[in-house]
Amino acid sequence: MLRTEYFNSLGIYVLRFDNYEINNNFNGVCETIDREVKRIINTL
C-alpha cells in the first residue's frame, strides 16, 4: 500500500483493522494495539 509505505518512511507505524474485527473482537484489537505500542516503546 502506497500510503502505508509513505507513513513508514516518516517513521509512522500503521496498524490496520477491518470493521468486522473491530465490531466483533474489540478487546482483541485493543490488546494488539497495546502490545504493539509497548513493543515500539521498548525499542526506543
N, C-alpha and C positions, 0 to 999 in steps of 0.2 A: 504494500500500500504506500503510495507516494507520500501521503500526508504523514503517516507514521514514520517513514524514513526521514522526512523533514524534521519532525519533532525530535527524533532520536539524534539527529545531527546537532540539535540545540541542547542536548543533554536532558531532554524531557522523556521520561519513560511512559509508555502508553499501555494501559490495560483495557481490554475490550470485553464487554459482556453483552449478550443479546437480551432483548426484553423478556424472553421466556425464562432465561436463567435468573434474571433479577426478580421477576414476579414469582417464580417457583422455588428459588433457592437463595433468598436474600441473605440469610445468615452465612451461607457458604461464600457468597460474593464478598460480603464484609470481611470474612476471615481471610480470603485471598488477598484483598486489598491490604489488610493489616499485616499479613505475613510479608508481602512484597515491600511495603513501606519499611518495616523493620529490617529486612534484608538489605535494602538500599542504604539505610542509615548506618548499618554496621560496616558498610564498605567505604564510608567517608572518613 
